[in-house]
Amino acid sequence: MAKFTQLPANKTALLIIDVQRALFTRPTPVYEDSRMIEKINGLVDLAHLYNFPVIYIQHSNQSILKEGTDGFKLHPSLRRDPADLSVIKNHGNAFKDTILQSILESRGLEYLLVTGMVTQGCIRATSLGGLELGYQMFLVSGAHSNYNEDAPKIIERHEEELQKAGVHLINIDELAFS
């Protein structure tokens, strides 16, 4: 029998981190990119169904992710709703020097579903940053990735590290909302 993780929808948010066009144009392709996008879109559908916030987080830098460029834009396959929220960041940790924490606090949110890219970078930094701030962090298996030749090993290693730190690793089909 499947084990379900039940989260209160009114206290939950979905974070979609750095799923930006330029990251899909790297010499090494994003590992299982279609599967990752499909899982993220499935979570977006759940968030819209259960009426909890979807927050798209975009990294800004002075190279391939420069604001205003095509590479900065979100991946075109994401199912974004006009009511979804946006946060722009300049650091790996999406909480550092952004409005993310104030958005979460103003809505009384405590449970964060983490998805996006890259596992060993911004996913890791934001997950650990959220733990430090007292949030319940849930990394969704298969809904995060990277563009490294050793991507599966990197994902496995960082999922284990994050679990040891207190991040919950879950599968989308094990999620339930109340």
trRosetta pair geometry for C-beta under 8 A, 3 or more apart (Angstrom, degrees):
i j d omega theta_ij theta_ji phi_ij phi_ji
2 173 7.0 -80 -153 128 152 99
2 174 6.1 -147 172 -104 109 80
3 174 6.0 13 86 -145 67 119
4 174 5.6 -171 -116 -172 44 64
4 175 7.3 108 -158 -136 79 4
4 176 4.7 25 178 -7 127 122
5 138 7.3 156 131 -126 155 138
5 168 7.1 128 -126 155 155 143
5 170 5.3 -69 15 -119 149 141
5 174 5.6 55 7 133 90 96
5 175 5.8 -30 66 -106 93 54
5 176 6.9 166 78 27 41 76
6 176 4.5 -32 -100 81 74 103
6 177 7.1 159 -157 -93 65 18
6 178 5.8 39 178 -21 110 110
7 11 7.3 -133 173 74 86 92
7 12 4.8 77 143 -75 127 137
7 111 4.9 -169 -151 128 122 164
7 138 7.7 -82 -71 -23 143 158
7 175 6.9 -25 11 -157 111 91
7 176 7.4 152 20 80 65 51
7 177 5.7 -30 70 -108 79 70
7 178 7.4 -174 89 21 32 79
8 11 4.3 44 84 24 109 108
8 12 6.5 170 83 -24 53 98
8 111 7.2 137 49 10 73 137
8 177 7.4 84 -155 -160 12 72
8 178 5.6 -45 -107 69 58 91
9 12 5.6 -67 -137 34 31 115
9 50 4.0 -131 -123 159 139 115
9 51 6.4 72 153 64 129 72
9 52 4.8 -140 -174 -47 75 115
9 177 4.3 65 -64 178 97 121
9 178 6.6 -157 -7 71 87 34
10 52 7.1 -142 -85 -94 22 97
10 108 7.6 2 146 90 87 114
11 108 6.4 -69 -112 125 76 87
11 109 5.7 142 -171 -134 47 46
11 110 4.7 -13 173 30 111 96
11 111 5.5 73 117 11 90 99
12 47 8.0 -135 114 -116 107 86
12 50 7.9 10 64 111 128 131
12 52 4.6 -2 82 -162 87 162
12 109 6.6 150 -72 -147 1 97
12 110 7.8 -45 -76 60 47 63
12 111 4.4 -34 -102 79 77 108
12 112 7.5 168 -155 -82 61 28
12 113 6.8 38 -177 -17 105 101
12 177 7.0 -103 27 -123 154 111
13 52 6.1 -143 -92 158 41 103
13 53 4.6 -16 -123 72 94 99
13 54 7.6 169 -168 -87 73 21
13 55 5.8 21 171 -4 120 115
13 104 6.3 -106 3 -108 151 91
13 107 7.5 97 -65 86 120 141
13 109 4.8 24 -22 -163 111 153
13 111 7.5 155 21 85 60 59
13 112 5.5 -14 66 -113 89 73
13 113 7.2 -151 98 26 43 79
14 43 5.4 153 -134 147 139 113
14 44 6.8 -168 110 -89 160 53
14 46 8.0 126 -64 77 141 96
14 47 4.6 -84 -3 -74 135 143
14 52 6.9 111 -13 105 88 103
14 53 7.1 -160 31 103 71 54
14 54 4.8 -17 67 -114 112 67
14 55 6.8 169 84 23 55 69
14 112 7.9 144 -104 -161 18 59
14 113 4.7 -23 -113 65 66 114
14 115 7.0 -1 -175 13 91 117
15 55 5.4 -22 -107 71 62 103
15 57 6.1 8 -168 -8 92 123
15 94 6.9 160 -163 68 135 164
15 112 5.6 21 -11 -176 118 106
15 113 6.6 177 24 81 71 55
15 114 5.3 -10 65 -110 114 58
15 115 6.7 166 88 31 62 69
15 116 7.3 -77 127 -4 79 126
15 126 6.9 -158 140 149 153 144
16 19 5.7 -48 166 8 101 122
16 40 5.9 86 -120 -160 114 124
16 44 7.6 8 -57 -73 139 104
16 54 6.7 16 -7 -177 115 92
16 55 7.0 176 24 86 73 49
16 56 5.1 -25 70 -110 109 62
16 57 6.7 170 81 21 51 75
16 78 7.1 113 167 -139 157 138
16 115 5.4 -20 -109 78 62 105
16 116 5.2 127 -174 -66 49 113
17 57 4.7 -14 -111 67 63 118
17 94 6.2 -115 -114 -53 113 138
17 114 6.9 1 -7 -163 124 82
17 115 6.8 167 19 87 80 47
17 116 3.3 179 58 70 68 154
17 117 6.6 -155 102 44 84 44
17 122 5.2 -166 159 124 130 120
17 123 6.1 166 70 -82 144 66
17 126 6.0 -155 -95 10 153 160
17 144 8.0 15 53 -117 108 103
18 23 6.5 79 155 -32 97 156
18 57 6.6 -32 -34 100 61 86
18 58 6.6 116 -98 -131 50 39
18 59 4.8 16 -103 -7 108 109
18 65 8.0 -34 -140 -120 97 148
18 116 5.2 112 49 164 71 124
18 117 4.8 -105 96 70 105 83
18 118 7.1 -61 95 -20 141 60
18 122 5.3 99 -8 60 141 156
19 23 7.6 -109 -144 56 30 133
19 36 8.0 -171 -115 131 118 115
19 37 7.4 131 -162 -100 135 81
19 40 6.7 82 -70 -152 163 177
19 56 7.8 -87 44 -145 98 94
19 74 6.1 36 92 -153 85 81
19 75 4.8 -66 150 2 93 116
19 78 6.1 117 108 -65 134 133
19 115 7.8 -4 -44 124 126 95
19 116 5.1 -115 -43 -130 90 88
19 117 6.1 119 -84 7 58 104
20 23 5.4 90 68 3 77 106
20 24 8.0 -159 99 -4 43 90
20 58 5.8 97 -76 -138 123 91
20 59 6.9 -117 -3 41 146 84
20 65 6.0 66 111 -120 159 104
20 71 6.7 59 148 160 107 59
20 72 6.1 -48 -161 -165 131 26
20 73 6.6 136 -151 80 81 32
20 74 6.1 -71 -103 -105 58 36
20 75 6.7 -146 -117 -41 8 72
21 24 6.0 -71 -163 35 39 107
21 25 7.0 27 150 -18 72 111
21 70 6.0 -69 87 146 154 74
21 71 5.2 -133 85 -134 98 38
21 72 7.5 0 38 46 100 21
21 73 5.2 26 -7 70 123 84
21 74 7.3 74 -32 112 82 13
21 75 6.0 152 -76 -93 58 51
21 76 7.3 47 -90 -23 106 82
22 25 5.7 -64 -155 33 41 112
22 26 8.0 70 150 -49 64 79
22 64 4.0 157 178 155 144 107
22 65 5.6 -143 49 -74 144 68
22 69 7.6 40 -57 108 126 119
22 70 7.8 125 -61 102 86 68
22 71 2.9 48 -62 -166 112 107
22 72 7.0 22 -11 -51 120 35
23 26 6.4 -12 -167 -23 43 112
23 30 6.7 65 135 -72 92 120
23 64 7.8 134 -61 117 53 130
23 65 7.8 23 -46 -75 90 111
23 117 5.7 144 154 102 159 155
23 118 7.4 -162 -156 -58 135 98
23 147 6.6 -170 176 -21 81 134
24 29 7.6 21 -159 -148 62 72
24 30 5.6 -48 -110 -10 71 125
24 33 6.4 93 -123 -140 106 149
24 75 6.4 89 -24 -108 142 108
24 147 8.0 -173 -106 -80 34 133
25 64 7.8 -158 65 -163 114 136
25 71 7.1 -85 26 -115 134 102
26 29 7.2 164 72 -94 84 25
26 30 7.5 100 39 -51 112 72
26 147 4.5 91 67 140 143 158
28 147 4.8 137 94 161 90 84
28 148 6.3 53 112 -119 151 16
28 149 5.7 -101 -132 -57 144 70
29 33 6.6 -92 165 -21 99 127
29 147 6.2 -129 132 -137 17 95
30 33 3.9 86 87 -79 112 107
30 36 7.1 -86 146 30 122 145
30 117 7.0 -66 -130 -100 122 141
30 145 5.4 86 179 113 94 131
30 146 7.1 -155 -139 128 70 14
30 147 4.8 -53 -85 -81 54 89
31 36 8.0 89 91 -34 64 128
31 145 4.8 -159 65 -164 85 114
31 146 6.2 19 15 62 112 56
31 147 7.0 -171 -15 -98 73 36
31 148 7.4 -30 -30 49 120 61
31 151 3.4 178 -46 135 149 162
31 152 6.8 -170 -165 -50 150 65
31 155 7.3 -125 87 -34 149 131
32 35 4.2 -31 170 40 104 121
32 36 5.8 116 110 -28 84 91
32 142 7.3 -73 121 -149 143 77
32 145 6.0 -157 63 -104 83 141
32 151 7.9 -177 9 126 87 142
33 36 5.7 -56 -146 35 31 112
33 37 6.3 28 159 -16 67 106
33 145 6.7 -142 -88 78 54 162
34 37 5.9 -55 -147 38 31 109
34 38 6.2 33 153 -21 64 108
35 38 5.6 -55 -147 36 29 114
35 39 6.4 27 156 -17 64 105
35 142 6.0 -81 144 -173 110 103
36 39 5.9 -57 -150 37 29 108
36 40 6.3 27 154 -17 65 107
36 115 7.8 150 -173 -174 89 101
36 117 8.0 58 165 -61 155 96
36 142 6.7 -158 -96 161 59 60
36 143 5.9 119 -151 -141 69 33
36 144 6.8 145 -137 -42 117 5
36 145 4.7 -85 -74 -12 150 126
37 40 5.7 -54 -145 38 31 111
37 41 6.2 31 156 -18 65 107
37 75 6.5 -111 -108 116 121 148
37 77 4.9 30 -180 101 145 129
37 78 6.8 -114 -149 -75 95 64
38 41 5.9 -56 -147 38 27 109
38 42 6.5 33 151 -23 62 105
39 42 5.5 -51 -150 32 33 116
39 43 6.6 32 152 -16 64 103
39 115 7.2 -167 110 -133 101 131
39 140 6.6 174 153 135 123 123
39 142 5.0 146 -58 115 162 99
39 143 4.0 -126 114 -85 125 88
39 172 5.6 -158 -153 -37 95 144
40 43 5.7 -56 -154 37 34 110
40 44 6.4 39 147 -23 67 103
40 78 6.7 -45 114 -118 126 91
40 115 5.0 149 -105 152 95 149
40 116 7.3 79 -102 -70 136 60
40 143 5.3 131 -66 -154 70 101
41 44 5.2 -46 -144 33 38 117
41 45 6.5 43 153 -21 65 99
41 77 7.4 -77 -56 142 132 88
41 78 6.7 -165 -80 -139 89 48
41 79 4.9 85 -137 7 98 113
42 45 5.7 -50 -152 32 32 113
42 46 6.7 32 149 -17 63 103
42 172 5.7 54 106 -177 132 154
43 46 5.5 -50 -149 36 37 113
43 47 6.3 40 151 -22 67 103
43 113 6.2 -163 -163 133 136 147
43 115 6.4 174 46 -36 158 152
43 140 6.5 -60 -73 -99 145 175
43 143 6.5 46 -16 -129 138 155
43 172 6.3 -112 -67 -122 90 115
44 47 5.6 -52 -147 35 31 113
44 48 6.4 28 155 -15 65 105
44 54 5.6 46 -128 -114 80 148
44 78 7.3 127 -48 -171 159 81
44 79 5.1 162 101 71 147 100
44 80 7.7 -87 -150 -85 147 39
44 81 7.7 164 178 -11 110 100
44 84 7.9 -22 -144 -92 107 139
45 48 5.9 -56 -148 39 30 107
45 49 6.2 32 153 -21 64 109
45 79 7.1 28 -59 80 80 149
46 49 5.5 -56 -145 38 30 114
46 50 6.0 2 165 6 68 111
46 172 8.0 -171 -18 -164 147 99
46 175 7.0 47 -174 106 166 133
46 177 7.0 144 174 -13 106 136
47 50 6.5 -69 -138 53 23 90
47 51 7.8 171 165 -12 53 2
47 52 5.1 -93 -148 69 78 80
47 53 7.1 -52 -174 93 122 16
47 54 4.8 117 114 -62 155 96
48 51 7.3 27 -171 -78 29 42
48 54 7.3 -19 -55 -24 79 128
48 81 6.2 123 -98 -30 126 151
50 177 4.5 -1 -126 109 160 157
52 109 8.0 114 -164 -115 106 115
52 177 7.5 -137 -12 -143 131 145
53 84 7.5 122 -168 -137 68 58
53 85 5.8 7 -171 4 115 122
53 103 7.6 -167 150 158 165 114
53 107 6.6 30 -17 146 139 176
53 109 7.1 -70 35 -78 122 147
54 80 7.8 -163 114 -130 136 65
54 81 7.0 100 46 34 135 103
54 84 4.3 -42 81 -127 105 107
54 85 6.9 167 87 28 51 75
55 84 7.2 -175 -86 -179 26 84
55 85 4.6 -23 -110 77 74 108
55 86 7.4 165 -162 -87 64 17
55 87 6.0 22 176 -3 108 111
55 100 7.1 105 163 -128 151 90
55 103 6.8 123 -107 117 138 153
56 74 6.1 -36 -167 -89 141 137
56 78 7.6 99 -109 149 126 156
56 80 6.6 -6 -50 -114 145 119
56 84 6.0 62 -13 142 104 122
56 85 7.0 179 24 90 69 50
56 86 5.1 -22 69 -107 95 70
56 87 7.4 174 88 27 47 67
57 86 7.7 151 -88 -161 33 51
57 87 4.7 -18 -110 69 78 101
57 88 7.8 162 -159 -92 58 20
57 89 6.0 15 -177 -4 103 119
57 94 4.8 -22 -155 -128 155 136
57 98 7.9 28 -136 -172 107 166
57 100 7.1 12 -100 -88 121 126
57 116 7.3 -76 58 -48 99 174
57 122 8.0 -171 112 164 126 134
57 126 7.6 121 92 -104 168 155
58 65 7.5 -178 170 -172 87 113
58 72 6.5 69 173 180 131 80
58 74 6.9 -98 -85 -69 117 80
58 86 6.9 -6 4 -164 108 99
58 87 7.4 168 24 85 66 50
58 88 5.4 -27 71 -110 92 68
58 89 7.2 164 81 24 40 74
59 65 5.1 6 99 155 88 160
59 88 8.0 124 -119 -162 11 63
59 89 5.7 -40 -105 74 58 89
59 90 7.4 112 -158 -108 68 25
59 122 6.5 -115 -65 -78 128 153
60 65 5.9 -151 -124 130 27 99
60 66 7.0 60 -161 -135 76 28
60 67 4.9 2 -131 -47 122 96
60 72 6.7 29 -107 -133 75 119
60 88 5.2 27 -20 -177 125 107
60 89 6.9 164 17 75 83 35
60 90 5.7 -44 68 -87 89 74
61 64 7.5 22 70 48 110 56
61 65 4.8 62 30 64 88 100
61 66 6.7 -73 83 -72 49 58
61 90 7.1 126 -82 -142 64 72
62 66 6.0 44 -139 -92 30 103
63 66 6.8 -175 66 -41 16 95
64 69 7.8 -133 -176 98 40 148
64 71 4.8 -105 173 157 75 156
65 69 7.7 -171 -160 58 17 119
65 71 6.0 -110 -90 123 42 104
65 72 5.3 103 -166 -100 56 72
66 69 4.7 67 73 -4 89 126
66 71 7.2 58 34 67 70 110
66 72 6.0 -94 78 -55 37 121
67 72 5.4 130 -109 -144 30 165
67 88 7.0 21 -91 -145 121 145
68 72 6.6 53 33 33 30 150
69 72 4.8 107 59 -4 76 102
69 73 7.8 -125 101 -14 51 82
70 73 5.8 -42 -164 11 42 118
73 76 7.8 30 127 -63 118 74
74 78 5.3 -66 154 37 121 141
74 80 6.5 87 89 -44 160 141
75 78 5.2 103 73 -21 86 100
80 84 5.4 -109 -159 40 79 146
81 84 4.9 116 60 -24 77 98
85 103 6.3 125 171 -154 160 148
87 94 6.4 83 108 -173 136 107
87 98 5.2 65 -178 176 115 131
87 99 6.0 -150 -122 59 100 84
87 100 5.0 41 -132 -72 164 88
87 103 7.2 -113 -71 -3 120 148
88 98 7.2 -173 77 -125 44 109
89 93 7.9 -146 -169 91 142 39
89 94 5.0 -106 -62 -124 157 62
89 96 7.3 83 -154 65 111 76
89 97 7.5 119 -144 79 74 84
89 98 5.0 -43 -95 -67 86 136
89 100 7.7 0 -74 -30 115 124
89 122 7.9 131 87 -139 142 125
90 97 6.5 -38 45 89 103 130
91 94 7.9 -169 80 -74 81 25
91 96 4.3 -38 67 79 149 128
91 97 6.3 102 0 36 123 110
91 125 7.4 -135 141 148 86 148
92 96 7.9 39 60 28 55 131
92 121 5.5 -126 -131 170 115 76
92 122 4.7 -145 -157 -95 68 61
92 124 7.6 -18 164 71 126 82
92 125 3.5 88 128 22 108 167
92 126 7.2 -131 145 -37 67 74
93 96 4.4 77 84 -10 105 110
93 122 7.6 -165 -63 -143 24 64
93 125 4.2 -113 -66 152 69 103
93 126 5.5 152 -141 -82 50 51
93 128 7.4 -78 -105 71 110 87
93 129 3.9 117 -153 -54 117 149
94 98 6.0 -46 174 35 59 156
94 100 5.3 83 139 -46 93 163
94 122 6.8 71 -45 -174 92 102
94 125 7.8 128 -9 103 64 96
94 126 4.3 24 12 -111 99 120
94 129 7.1 175 45 71 61 146
95 98 6.5 -131 -155 46 16 104
95 100 5.4 -105 -103 74 53 126
95 101 5.4 62 -146 -47 95 106
95 126 6.8 136 -12 -136 85 71
95 129 4.4 -172 26 149 124 130
95 130 6.6 164 -42 -70 133 60
95 133 6.3 -160 -142 -30 161 145
96 129 6.8 -102 -34 -129 88 148
98 101 7.6 119 83 4 79 78
99 102 5.1 -61 -167 48 70 113
99 103 5.8 78 134 -31 88 98
100 103 5.8 -57 -153 32 30 112
100 104 6.5 23 156 -14 66 108
101 104 5.7 -56 -147 39 34 110
101 105 6.0 32 157 -18 69 109
101 133 6.5 -126 -115 -153 121 158
102 105 5.7 -52 -138 41 31 110
102 106 6.0 33 161 -23 65 108
103 106 6.1 -59 -147 35 23 109
103 107 6.7 0 160 1 60 113
103 109 8.0 -5 121 24 73 133
104 107 6.3 -77 -153 47 26 97
104 109 4.4 -96 -156 61 77 112
104 112 7.5 -32 -117 -76 137 116
104 135 7.3 -35 172 -93 155 130
105 108 7.5 33 -172 -73 33 33
105 109 7.7 -80 -53 38 21 78
109 112 7.2 80 147 -71 115 82
109 135 7.9 13 122 -126 84 112
110 135 6.2 -178 -169 -135 46 67
110 136 5.8 43 144 14 83 101
111 135 7.3 159 -96 -175 18 86
111 136 4.7 -23 -107 72 69 112
111 138 6.6 22 -178 -7 89 119
112 130 5.6 -101 48 -154 148 154
112 135 5.2 22 0 161 118 135
112 136 7.0 158 20 80 69 56
112 137 5.5 -20 67 -112 101 60
112 138 6.6 177 87 27 48 78
113 138 5.0 -32 -105 79 58 110
113 140 5.7 34 -173 -40 96 117
113 175 7.9 22 -104 -113 134 148
114 123 6.2 121 155 -152 119 83
114 126 6.5 162 -132 101 126 114
114 127 5.5 -43 -49 -83 177 94
114 130 7.6 -151 -67 11 127 154
114 137 6.1 13 -20 -169 127 92
114 138 6.5 167 12 80 81 49
114 139 5.0 -34 67 -101 112 61
114 140 6.7 -177 71 4 53 80
114 144 7.1 10 127 -64 86 134
114 167 7.7 -42 28 -156 140 125
115 140 5.3 -17 -79 45 93 120
115 143 4.0 -56 -124 141 108 112
115 144 5.7 -152 -151 -64 46 81
116 122 7.2 -50 108 96 119 115
116 123 6.2 -180 76 -80 81 98
116 143 7.7 4 -22 143 39 80
116 144 5.8 2 57 -114 35 82
117 121 7.6 21 151 56 62 112
117 122 6.9 51 110 52 47 113
117 123 6.9 -68 -161 -37 11 110
117 144 6.7 163 -79 -159 43 70
117 145 5.9 -30 -97 69 93 67
117 146 6.3 139 -148 -92 91 52
117 147 7.8 31 -156 -19 134 89
118 121 4.4 52 63 27 96 111
118 122 6.3 90 34 26 58 86
118 123 6.5 -112 101 1 27 104
118 144 7.9 113 -165 175 27 91
118 145 7.1 -56 -134 106 65 45
118 146 3.9 70 -160 -108 105 91
118 147 7.0 -84 -109 11 126 74
118 148 7.9 96 -170 -20 134 102
119 123 4.9 -39 -125 51 33 141
119 124 6.7 61 155 -38 49 94
119 144 5.1 115 -86 137 83 112
119 145 6.4 -38 -34 -160 105 9
119 146 4.9 -86 20 -34 94 111
119 151 7.9 116 19 -157 134 76
119 154 6.0 132 80 128 129 100
119 155 5.1 -118 -111 -104 174 68
119 158 5.0 145 153 66 104 150
119 159 7.8 -45 -162 -47 124 77
120 123 7.5 28 -3 52 18 101
120 124 5.7 8 -157 -17 28 136
120 146 6.2 10 14 -75 93 155
120 148 7.8 16 17 -13 132 147
120 154 5.3 -67 -42 -180 126 114
120 158 5.2 -143 -89 -67 69 146
121 124 6.4 133 60 30 9 102
121 125 6.6 -28 159 -4 45 112
121 146 7.5 125 6 -109 100 116
122 125 5.5 -54 -133 43 33 110
122 126 5.8 29 167 -16 68 110
123 126 6.3 -60 -143 41 21 104
123 127 6.2 22 157 -20 60 112
123 139 7.1 81 174 -128 111 113
123 144 4.9 83 -113 -157 156 141
123 158 7.5 86 92 141 114 141
124 127 5.9 -61 -147 36 24 110
124 128 6.3 15 161 -10 63 110
124 158 5.6 -88 -82 -160 115 125
124 161 7.5 9 -131 92 115 125
124 162 6.6 -132 -123 -73 72 113
125 128 6.1 -60 -146 42 26 105
125 129 6.0 28 155 -21 63 113
126 129 5.4 -54 -140 40 31 115
126 130 6.2 35 158 -22 64 104
127 130 5.9 -54 -150 34 27 111
127 131 6.7 30 151 -19 61 104
127 137 4.9 122 -153 172 76 149
127 139 6.0 -2 -107 -68 141 111
127 162 5.3 0 123 -141 151 126
127 165 7.7 105 126 85 106 134
127 167 4.9 7 178 -95 123 144
128 131 5.6 -49 -150 33 35 115
128 132 6.5 39 152 -22 65 103
128 162 7.4 -116 -59 -120 82 85
128 165 6.1 -44 -106 156 89 157
128 167 7.8 -69 -70 -47 54 120
129 132 5.7 -52 -152 32 33 114
129 133 6.7 21 153 -10 64 108
130 133 5.8 -64 -151 42 33 106
130 135 4.1 -60 177 59 95 126
130 137 4.6 121 93 -78 128 117
131 134 7.8 66 -180 -55 31 14
131 135 6.8 -86 -75 60 29 74
131 137 5.5 -66 -60 -1 82 132
131 165 6.2 -163 9 142 176 104
131 166 5.2 119 -136 78 133 121
131 167 6.6 -89 -61 -64 124 79
136 168 7.1 11 174 1 89 123
137 162 7.9 -99 113 178 128 112
137 166 7.3 84 43 110 106 83
137 167 4.5 -51 98 -121 113 84
137 168 6.8 165 93 23 55 75
138 167 7.3 163 -96 -175 18 77
138 168 4.7 -25 -108 73 71 105
138 169 7.9 150 -161 -97 59 14
138 170 5.3 -11 -169 14 106 124
139 144 6.6 -47 -168 0 97 143
139 159 6.6 -163 106 -123 143 80
139 162 5.8 55 -17 117 151 150
139 167 5.2 44 -13 155 111 125
139 168 7.1 174 23 83 69 48
139 169 5.3 -26 71 -105 100 64
139 170 7.3 146 73 23 47 70
140 143 3.8 5 98 37 112 132
140 144 7.0 130 67 -18 72 93
140 170 6.0 -37 -109 75 58 83
140 171 7.4 89 -160 -132 70 20
140 172 6.0 50 -164 -67 117 80
141 159 7.3 48 -103 -125 86 143
141 169 5.9 66 -58 177 100 93
141 170 6.6 -145 -2 92 94 29
141 171 5.1 -36 49 -89 120 65
141 172 7.8 -126 59 -17 76 71
142 171 7.3 43 15 -130 117 76
142 172 7.3 -79 65 -10 117 107
143 172 6.9 105 -43 -57 126 112
144 155 7.3 156 96 -130 91 104
145 151 6.5 14 -168 -168 85 127
145 155 6.9 -28 -121 -85 51 127
146 151 5.2 -173 69 -124 88 93
146 154 5.9 -52 45 97 145 141
146 155 7.1 -166 14 -63 104 87
147 151 7.2 -13 -117 -83 9 122
148 151 4.9 149 65 -70 77 69
148 154 5.5 60 64 -9 142 154
150 153 4.6 -43 171 46 98 116
150 154 5.5 107 108 -29 88 97
151 154 5.6 -60 -141 38 29 112
151 155 6.1 30 162 -21 67 106
152 155 5.8 -54 -147 35 30 112
152 156 6.3 28 157 -17 65 108
153 156 5.8 -55 -146 39 30 110
153 157 6.1 29 157 -19 66 109
154 157 5.9 -56 -144 38 27 110
154 158 6.2 15 162 -9 64 112
155 158 6.3 -66 -146 43 24 101
155 159 6.1 27 158 -22 64 109
156 159 5.9 -54 -144 34 27 111
156 160 6.5 26 157 -17 62 106
157 160 6.0 -59 -156 36 28 110
157 161 6.4 27 150 -18 65 108
158 161 5.3 -48 -141 37 39 114
158 162 6.0 37 159 -18 68 105
159 162 6.0 -57 -144 40 27 108
159 163 6.3 32 155 -22 63 107
159 169 5.4 65 -169 -104 104 141
160 163 5.8 -55 -148 35 29 112
160 164 6.5 29 154 -18 63 105
161 164 5.9 -58 -154 35 30 111
161 165 6.5 26 150 -17 64 109
162 165 5.5 -56 -149 38 36 113
162 167 3.9 -29 160 44 98 136
162 169 7.2 113 90 -63 108 99
163 166 7.9 137 -176 2 28 8
163 167 6.0 -81 -80 70 36 78
163 168 7.5 63 -119 -118 76 21
163 169 5.3 -42 -79 -14 110 113
170 174 5.3 -134 -169 75 94 119
170 175 6.3 91 146 -65 135 90
171 174 4.6 85 62 2 85 108
171 175 7.8 -142 95 -21 49 83
172 175 5.9 -47 -162 10 40 118
